[in-house]
């Protein structure tokens, strides 16, 4: 390899490296806290659906969008009192207390509602 060819190869490698310098190996916002909204969903009405949504906070305590890569799961116990669909719609079946568990991005939150 001649000196000129070597110099061109080094220059090309430097340009490629610097052009990719903005590609980080870690996300700049990491989900660290999970809550369910609306916060006033402590009561539900039998037969009236209530839409629950995730509130995700990052490592700085700031609200962030729900990560597109995160799979959401909802669960209501006992299922005889209420049901939670895959999109977070809580529907009461009968009066009583129900524990709603929500999972997203490796985080979990639980709330008890009547």
N, C-alpha and C positions, 0 to 999 in steps of 0.2 A: 504494500500500500504506500503510495507516495505521500509526501507531506501535505500536499493540497487536498488530496482525497481524505486523509486522516482529519484535517482541520474541518472539512465539510461535514464529516460524520460526527465529530464532536459538537459542532454548531447545531446540526439537526437534532442530535440527542438532547442538547440543552434546551432547544425550543420546545421539543415534545415534553420534556420534564417540567419546564416552567408553565407550559400550557395546561398541564394536568395538576398543577399545584393546588388548584382550588378543589380538587376531588379529595374529600376527607374520608378516612376509614371509619369514623364515628359520626353518628348523627349529631347535629348541633342542638337539637331539641330532643330530649329523652323523656318519655312519659314516666312520671314517678308518683302521681296521685290520681285517684279516680273517685268521682262522685256521680250521683244520679240527679237529674233535674226533671221536673220542677221540685224544689225542696219542700213545697207545700203538699206533696203527694202522700202525706202521712195518713190521709183518709181517702178511701175510694168508695164509689157508689156501685152497688150491685147492678150489673148490666150496662153500666156507662164506662166505655173504654177511656183510659187515661194514658197518654203517650209519655213514656219515660225516655230520657236521652242521657247520653254520657257527657260528663264534663271532665276533660282531661287536663291536668296541669303538668308542666315540664319541671325539670330539675331546679328552675328558678322560681317556681310557684306561680308561673304565668299560665293562663288558659291557652291551650293550643288546639288545633284541629285534631279530630280523631284520626290516628294514623291509618292510611289506606291499606296497609299490610295487616292490620290487626283484625282478628276474628272476634266478634262479639257473641257472648252467650248470656242468656237470662234464665232464671229459675225461680219459681214460686213454690213455697212449702208452707202449708199443705196445699196441694193442687186442687183439693176440694173447695177451698175458699176463693182462690183466684188463679188466673192463668196469665202468663207473660209470653207473648209471641216473640218470634225471632227479631222483629223490628222494635221491640221494647214496649209494645202496647199491653198495659195491665188491664185486665177485665175481671171484675169481681163476680163470683158465682153465688156466694152466700155471705152473710155477715160473719165477722170474726177477724182474727189477726192472721197476717201472712208475712212471712219473711221473704223478701225479694233479694236475690243474689245476682250481681252483675259482674261479668268478667270481660276484660279487654286488655290486650297488650301485656299480659302477665300480671295484671293488677286485678284486685277484687274488692268490691264494696258490698255491704249488706245493709239492708234497712228493713225495719219492722213497720208494718202499716196496718191500719184497720179500715 
